[in-house]
Amino acid sequence: GDLRVPAWAEEAAASAAGGGAKDPWVWFCAYHRELLESDEVSANLHHWIDLNFGACLAGDHAIANMNVPLKLCRAGDVPGLDR
């Protein structure tokens, strides 16, 4: 299927255009660009980098930041899962 913007984005785009026909894709991309370029993201981006690429991937830092995978099943608990 074709990629679509979420329903809330279509509604917000129409609302932003005063009920007119503003392109939801343009609105959606502009909205997220504004968020990504915000002062809040700039101030906290290093935390995200640490969680995904840095010191918080393993060990005590990962545990303290709740950045550890959950064991949802073990080998033998699910038929066909043997490792």
Secondary structure, 3 states (H helix, E strand, C coil): CCCCCCHHHHHHHHHHCCCCCCCHHHHHHHHHHHHHCCHHHHHHHHHHHHHHHCHHHCHHHHHHCCCCCCCCCCCCCCCCCCC
